């Protein structure tokens, strides 16, 4: 009997040590947040703005790793194939879903190959025009464009960019013929409008804020379904002339599809904690991101609905990349 008890105690002790060892191995393993774009972009700045605090919440070191190229698809593909233990995730945005319709060949499925781990918030865009354009609302801009088919143009950060797709979608819904002028960056596109070489541009609201009181450019409306807290007096495009129009970007963490529920919940809890931290909220505010804590289930529903909407946006734009 005594020998049997000793064997049982020994077995329990071994199991306990094994469990502790596994937990220590897990906690010592660094977490990588992959940014699928180059350093300095919105997703890169966002990931780095809370990486230290995220590490503290998880009890693990968090490393931000840039894997840029092919419109974010290289970094996304890397995460889709990564070990599904919660140690690798991607800082994703609307471009994640856009890629599913924009690229004719992808090595992964934006919906089936990823699991929601933590929704962070959203950001809107703003339609801006040169002051020579006789329009103070989206409706007036549309009327002017219809009266001058093919004579106006709009500047973007390049084919397939958010600035391109948002404006192409606008033009398609409005039924107007406006010429696309692709450039390399949003700043260049805004400068084209300020100079008068282009008549319109849609840019992220955080970038538009700097021009809210600038007489060289006029803000007509925000692209989100509701007014932006950063520009509360500016109407939405939907309410000022183009009902049904919506283009905004969500931000959140996604992991490989097979991440265990326990790990997904653990990461979500860490993100949820950060979204209650005044320091983190202030950083998000400076980036023009309106925070919103969603359960992973609700984040999944948002992703599914957004995928369908972005497919409509890409179709309306006519853009395709092989």
Secondary structure, 3 states (H helix, E strand, C coil): CHHHHHHHHHHHHHHHHHHHHHHHHHHHCCEEEEECCCCCCHHHHHHHHHHHHHHHHHCCCEEEEECCCHHHHHHHHHHHHCCCCCCEEEEEEHHHHHHHHHECCCCCCCCCCEEEEEEEEEEEEEEEECCCCCCCCHHHHHHHHHHCCCCCEEEECCCCCHHHHHHHHHHHHHCCCCEEEECCCHHHHHHHHHHCCCCEEEEEHHHHHHHCCCCCCEEEEECCCCCCCCCCCCCECCCCCCCCCCCEEEEEEEEECCCCHHHHHHHHHHHHHHCCCHHHHHHHHHCCCEECCCCHHHHHHHHHHHHHHHHHHHHHHCCCEC
